[in-house]
Amino acid sequence: MVLILVTLGSLWLVGELWAVVLVIVCASILAGTVAPLVSWLEAHRVRRPFAIAIVFGAMTLLLVLWGLATIPTLIDQIADMVRNAPQTQARLADRFAHSHLLAPWADSIRNFRLGHVATQATPSAFAFSLGIAEGIGYFGTTLVLAIYLIADHERINGFVFALFPKRYHVRLARVMSKLGTIVGGYVRGQVITSLCMFVFAFVLLMACGVDHALAIAAFAGVTDVIPFVGGLLAMTPALLTAIPRGEVILIIIFVSMLVYQEFESRILVPRVYGRTLRLPSAAVILALLIGGKLGGILGALLALPIAAAIRMLVEELRVELPGDDSDHREVLARDLAAERVYALKSAGASPEEAAKLATELADEEARVEDALVVDVEHDRKVPPKPVH
């Protein structure tokens, strides 16, 4: 009964503090992403505080440069669109009227009341502005928390290890190491898909002669990290800028970006994330759908690393699935040997020292496991010699 009550109370507390939990998760992902860069700088004789300052300073600089390259252009486009809205509406209505295919919509466009829409949209715009301000506050908190997580990682690791019994420390070290690998794979996948979107949008807009192609492509590359709605956000400024080029260019851009979105969501994303996160393509699509349904945009963003983490936990914690009848005796024997070595070496050690020792043993065990996997794959590729 006590366990059930504690579990229900924990679930209720997580629900009430969902925003705080989300900030902690995002900060952990950000810290895990930049930690290898900080370690690389430390290996090249850069002190840790300066390494952290260099990495986060470079990230901030890139973010500022992206904002300077995209936000002013988008604001100018929105302002021009508002100023020229009546002329654009009349021009579109005339062009639709001269087309046999689009003529039925000409009167609807001509009679559309833009002023009424602007009046109705004012409260929504105010709420959206408040949401943006709140999001910026959460982003700043996440950034600061990530810096603290990296700067004080030894004491934080010691605190985490102190919460678990010592017999689970080696397993915990394995899980934390694999979580870092998952985060790195997820971020690499995001970088790959965003670069592909940036290149595609830039080439398409330049070929169509659209103004501000670089800024719009940069905006499309960043919004591409948002599953499902990222493509619509990327498509909107491109279509608005293409209106003066005529209906043909408008249709070409719309169809091209729509086809690319289907290609990315159905082919590119499952293949990229399936390989980096070791998830089947079908699992990638299902995870995105479930995450988007349960948590909206943020749920879809975190769906893939959470799905990969669940798969990893089942594997690393040696959970016996009902339909899995594999022989795990060799793996369990290695786990038991590592735990015995850890128990001997960590006797009397502080939590920080114990965390470091468990991590070293987990890394050594992972190297042995990887070597065994390579040997098995080599044996599969090389056919056995015939027996005479």
Secondary structure, DSSP 8 states (H G I E B T S, - for coil): -HHHHHHHHHHHHHHHTHHHHHHHHHHHHHHHHHHHHHHHHHHTT--HHHHHHHHHHHHHHHHHHHHHHHHHHHHHHHHHHHHTHHHHHHHHHHHHHT-TTTGGGHHHHHT--HHHHHHHHHHHHHHHHHHHHHHHHHHHHHHHHHHHHHHTHHHHHHHHHHTS-GGGHHHHHHHHHHHHHHHHHHHHHHHHHHHHHHHHHHHHHHHTT-TTHHHHHHHHHHHTTSTTTHHHHHHHHHHHHHGGG-HHHHHHHHHHHHHHHHHIIIIIHHHHHHHHTT--HHHHHHHHHHHHHHHHHHHHHHHHHHHHHHHHHHHHTT---TT-----HHHHHHHHHHHHHHHHHTTT--HHHHHHHHHHHHHHHHHHHHHHHHHHHHHHHS------
